[in-house]
Amino acid sequence: MRGRPKAGILDPQGEAVEGSLRKLGFPVHGIRVGRLIDLEVETDDPAEARAQVERMCAELLTNPLIESAEIEFP
């Protein structure tokens, strides 16, 4: 699961990284800093795994008011 601040939500960490990269001469903009959470779900059913991870995100791992979550499976 990857989580990052939604568009329009302040991201002070992203702003700091962007400012530092610009000072180093990199022409960047719109940097958003997020999190990556790797986890294993004990099921062989991909639909069940996705449902469990979506529930984890909704109940604990993300704040849906300010973060977006991206779920990927190998």
FENNORHU-V437913 format. One record per residue. PHI is phi in degrees with one decimal (* if undefined). Layout:
BEGIN
phi=PHI
phi=PHI
END
This chain:
BEGIN
phi=*
phi=-114.6
phi=-122.5
phi=-148.8
phi=-61.1
phi=-67.9
phi=-58.3
phi=89.8
phi=-92.9
phi=-57.6
phi=-135.0
phi=-59.1
phi=-66.9
phi=-63.3
phi=-64.0
phi=-65.2
phi=-63.8
phi=-60.8
phi=-60.6
phi=-66.4
phi=-64.9
phi=-64.2
phi=-62.3
phi=-83.2
phi=96.4
phi=-87.5
phi=-82.8
phi=-118.2
phi=-160.0
phi=70.9
phi=-76.1
phi=-123.3
phi=-103.0
phi=-131.8
phi=-128.5
phi=-124.5
phi=-121.1
phi=-96.2
phi=-149.1
phi=-115.7
phi=-108.4
phi=-85.5
phi=-156.1
phi=-96.3
phi=-92.8
phi=-57.9
phi=-66.0
phi=-66.1
phi=-60.5
phi=-61.5
phi=-61.1
phi=-65.5
phi=-66.8
phi=-60.6
phi=-66.9
phi=-59.6
phi=-62.8
phi=-67.1
phi=-93.5
phi=-147.8
phi=-76.1
phi=-133.5
phi=-105.5
phi=-62.7
phi=-72.9
phi=-124.3
phi=-123.0
phi=-109.3
phi=-118.8
phi=-122.1
phi=-105.7
phi=-127.0
phi=-119.8
phi=-65.7
END
